[in-house]
Amino acid sequence: MSLLEVKDINQYYGGSHILRNVSLTAELGQVTVVLGRNGVGKTTLLKSLMGLVPIKSGSIALDGVSIAGATPYERARMGVGFVPQGREIFARLTVQENLLMGLATKKGGTPIPAELFELFPVLKQMLGRRGGDLSGGQQQQLAIARALAAGPKLLILDEPTEGIQPNIIKDIGRVIRMLADRGNMAIVLVEQYYDFAEALADRYVVMERGEVIASGPGSEMAQKGVRQLVAI
C-alpha cells in the first residue's frame, strides 16, 4: 500500500473545474514528481493534499487513513510537511523562531532537531538573523528545514528551485534525494525545472488542464518524451 493515495479528486474555483479526476500515489523511499505548464493545477493539487483548499469529490488517504476532511493542522500532526511556493517564511521572525514554528504540533519545549543543521549548515550560523534578511536560497533552505522539523512521513514541495541560485539548487536536490533514500519518507515534488525533476524522479506525473495525461517510472521520462510534454 502506498503511503499517499489520491484517487479521482475534483476541485473547483467558482465555476472553473480546476482538478479533474486526478489520481496519484507516493511511496516511502521515493520522489513522485508532478510536472506541467503554468496554470494546469499543480499548486492547487498540493494545496488540496495539505487541506488548504477543499476537494469536491474523490479521496485522499495517508497510510490507509482518509484525510480528505482533515484540517491542515490535523494533517501536519498526522505527518504531512508542506513547503509552499514562494517559501512563505516569517520574515520578521529569526531563523530559530521560524524553525520552532515547525514544531507547533509537538509538545512545548521540543528542541529543534540537530539534524536540520547537518542538512543545511548555513542555518546554524544564522539562528539569530531575521528570515527576511536571508537570501532567496537561504530562505528556501529554511522553509524546507521548518517543514522537516516535526519529522513528517510525507513531504510536499512546491517548486523549491524557483528563483534560487544554481549552487543551492544542487544542495536542495542532494537533501531531497538523501531524505527519500532513507526509506521512511515519501516526497511529492512539483517542479518547473525539468532537469532537476528528472534527476530526482522515481515516478512522474504530468498534468494538463487539470488532468493527469501521463505517468510512470522516472527512468522512462526521456523515452516517453516528457520534456516535450511540459515544454512551454
C-alpha positions as CSV (number, residue, x, y, z in Angstrom):
1,M,0.0,0.0,0.0
2,S,1.3,3.5,-0.9
3,L,1.8,6.0,1.9
4,L,-0.3,8.5,-0.1
5,E,-3.1,7.5,-2.3
6,V,-5.0,10.2,-4.2
7,K,-8.0,8.9,-6.2
8,D,-10.2,10.8,-8.7
9,I,-10.1,14.2,-6.9
10,N,-12.0,17.1,-8.3
11,Q,-11.7,20.7,-7.3
12,Y,-13.4,23.9,-8.4
13,Y,-12.8,27.7,-8.1
14,G,-16.2,29.2,-8.7
15,G,-17.4,27.8,-11.9
16,S,-14.0,26.7,-13.1
17,H,-13.1,23.0,-12.9
18,I,-9.5,23.1,-11.7
19,L,-8.7,19.5,-10.9
20,R,-10.3,16.7,-13.0
21,N,-10.3,13.2,-11.6
22,V,-6.6,13.5,-10.5
23,S,-5.1,10.3,-9.1
24,L,-1.5,9.7,-7.9
25,T,0.4,7.7,-5.3
26,A,3.5,8.4,-3.3
27,E,5.7,5.5,-1.9
28,L,8.0,5.6,1.1
29,G,11.6,6.0,-0.1
30,Q,10.5,7.6,-3.4
31,V,10.2,11.0,-5.0
32,T,7.0,11.5,-7.0
33,V,7.4,14.5,-9.4
34,V,4.4,16.4,-10.7
35,L,5.1,18.3,-13.9
36,G,3.1,20.6,-16.2
37,R,3.0,24.0,-17.7
38,N,1.9,27.0,-15.6
39,G,-1.8,27.1,-14.7
40,V,-2.5,23.4,-15.1
41,G,-3.5,22.9,-11.4
42,K,-0.2,21.7,-9.8
43,T,-0.3,24.1,-6.9
44,T,-4.0,23.6,-6.4
45,L,-3.3,19.8,-6.2
46,L,-0.7,20.3,-3.5
47,K,-3.0,22.7,-1.6
48,S,-5.7,20.0,-1.7
49,L,-3.3,17.5,-0.3
50,M,-2.5,19.8,2.5
51,G,-6.1,20.7,3.2
52,L,-5.7,24.4,2.3
53,V,-8.4,24.1,-0.4
54,P,-11.3,21.6,-0.2
55,I,-11.9,18.9,-2.7
56,K,-15.3,18.5,-4.3
57,S,-15.1,14.7,-4.7
58,G,-12.6,11.9,-4.7
59,S,-10.4,10.6,-1.9
60,I,-7.0,11.3,-0.2
61,A,-5.6,8.7,2.1
62,L,-2.4,8.8,4.2
63,D,-1.1,5.4,5.3
64,G,-4.6,3.9,4.6
65,V,-6.5,6.6,6.6
66,S,-8.7,9.1,4.9
67,I,-7.5,12.7,5.4
68,A,-9.9,14.4,2.9
69,G,-11.9,16.0,5.7
70,A,-8.9,16.9,8.0
71,T,-7.7,20.4,8.6
72,P,-4.2,21.5,7.6
73,Y,-3.2,21.4,11.3
74,E,-4.5,17.8,11.6
75,R,-2.7,16.7,8.5
76,A,0.5,18.2,9.9
77,R,0.0,16.3,13.1
78,M,-0.5,13.1,11.1
79,G,2.8,13.6,9.4
80,V,2.4,15.8,6.4
81,G,5.0,18.5,5.8
82,F,4.5,21.3,3.3
83,V,6.9,23.7,1.6
84,P,4.8,26.2,-0.3
85,Q,5.7,28.0,-3.5
86,G,7.4,31.3,-2.6
87,R,8.6,29.8,0.7
88,E,6.3,31.9,3.0
89,I,8.7,32.0,5.9
90,F,8.1,34.5,8.7
91,A,10.2,37.5,7.6
92,R,10.2,39.3,10.9
93,L,11.0,36.2,13.0
94,T,14.5,34.8,13.4
95,V,15.7,31.6,11.8
96,Q,15.4,29.9,15.2
97,E,11.9,31.2,15.6
98,N,10.9,30.0,12.2
99,L,12.2,26.5,12.9
100,L,10.3,26.5,16.2
101,M,7.2,27.2,14.3
102,G,7.7,23.9,12.5
103,L,7.4,22.2,15.9
104,A,4.0,23.7,16.6
105,T,2.4,20.2,16.6
106,K,4.9,18.9,19.2
107,K,5.0,19.3,22.9
108,G,6.3,22.6,24.3
109,G,10.0,22.6,24.8
110,T,10.7,20.1,22.0
111,P,14.2,21.0,20.8
112,I,15.0,21.8,17.1
113,P,16.4,18.6,15.6
114,A,20.2,18.9,15.3
115,E,19.9,17.0,12.0
116,L,18.4,20.1,10.4
117,F,21.8,21.9,10.8
118,E,23.6,18.9,9.3
119,L,21.3,19.1,6.2
120,F,21.5,22.9,6.0
121,P,24.7,24.1,7.8
122,V,24.1,27.7,6.9
123,L,21.1,27.9,9.1
124,K,23.1,27.2,12.2
125,Q,25.3,30.2,11.5
126,M,22.2,32.4,11.1
127,L,19.9,31.4,14.0
128,G,19.6,34.9,15.3
129,R,19.1,36.5,11.9
130,R,15.6,37.5,10.7
131,G,14.2,35.4,8.0
132,G,13.6,38.4,5.8
133,D,17.3,39.2,5.8
134,L,18.3,35.9,4.2
135,S,18.9,35.4,0.5
136,G,16.3,33.6,-1.5
137,G,18.3,30.3,-1.4
138,Q,18.8,30.5,2.3
139,Q,15.1,31.2,2.8
140,Q,14.2,28.1,0.8
141,Q,16.5,26.0,2.9
142,L,14.8,27.5,6.0
143,A,11.4,26.7,4.6
144,I,12.4,23.1,3.9
145,A,14.0,22.7,7.4
146,R,10.9,24.2,9.0
147,A,8.8,21.5,7.2
148,L,11.2,18.8,8.3
149,A,11.3,19.9,12.0
150,A,8.3,17.8,13.1
151,G,9.6,14.7,11.3
152,P,7.0,14.2,8.5
153,K,6.5,11.0,6.7
154,L,5.1,12.8,3.7
155,L,7.0,15.9,2.4
156,I,5.3,18.1,-0.2
157,L,7.4,20.7,-2.0
158,D,6.0,23.3,-4.5
159,E,8.7,24.5,-6.9
160,P,11.7,24.6,-4.4
161,T,14.1,25.8,-7.2
162,E,12.1,28.9,-8.1
163,G,14.4,31.9,-8.0
164,I,17.3,30.0,-6.4
165,Q,21.0,30.2,-7.4
166,P,22.4,27.1,-9.0
167,N,24.7,26.0,-6.2
168,I,21.8,26.0,-3.7
169,I,19.7,24.1,-6.2
170,K,22.3,21.3,-6.1
171,D,22.3,21.3,-2.3
172,I,18.5,21.1,-2.2
173,G,18.5,18.3,-4.7
174,R,21.1,16.4,-2.6
175,V,19.0,16.8,0.5
176,I,15.8,15.6,-1.2
177,R,17.5,12.5,-2.6
178,M,19.0,11.7,0.8
179,L,15.7,12.0,2.6
180,A,14.0,9.7,0.1
181,D,16.8,7.1,0.2
182,R,16.4,6.7,3.9
183,G,13.1,4.9,3.1
184,N,10.9,6.4,5.9
185,M,9.5,9.3,3.9
186,A,7.6,9.8,0.7
187,I,8.2,13.0,-1.2
188,V,5.8,14.8,-3.7
189,L,7.6,17.4,-5.7
190,V,6.1,20.0,-8.1
191,E,8.8,21.4,-10.2
192,Q,9.2,23.6,-13.4
193,Y,13.0,23.0,-13.7
194,Y,12.8,19.8,-15.9
195,D,16.4,18.6,-15.4
196,F,16.1,18.9,-11.6
197,A,12.8,17.0,-11.7
198,E,14.1,14.2,-13.9
199,A,17.2,13.7,-11.8
200,L,15.1,13.1,-8.7
201,A,12.1,11.4,-10.0
202,D,11.3,7.8,-9.0
203,R,7.9,8.3,-10.5
204,Y,6.5,11.2,-12.6
205,V,3.0,12.6,-13.2
206,V,2.3,15.1,-16.0
207,M,-0.7,17.4,-15.7
208,E,-2.5,19.4,-18.4
209,R,-5.7,21.4,-17.9
210,G,-6.3,19.9,-14.5
211,E,-5.9,16.3,-15.6
212,V,-3.2,13.7,-15.4
213,I,-2.2,13.0,-19.0
214,A,0.9,10.8,-18.4
215,S,2.6,9.0,-15.5
216,G,5.2,6.3,-15.0
217,P,8.7,5.4,-13.6
218,G,11.1,8.3,-13.6
219,S,13.6,6.2,-15.5
220,E,11.3,6.3,-18.5
221,M,10.9,10.1,-18.7
222,A,13.3,10.6,-21.6
223,Q,12.0,7.8,-23.8
224,K,8.4,8.9,-23.1
225,G,9.1,12.4,-24.3
226,V,8.1,14.1,-21.0
227,R,10.3,17.1,-21.6
228,Q,8.3,17.8,-24.8
229,L,5.0,17.4,-23.0
230,V,5.8,20.1,-20.5
231,A,7.7,22.5,-22.8
232,I,6.4,26.0,-22.9
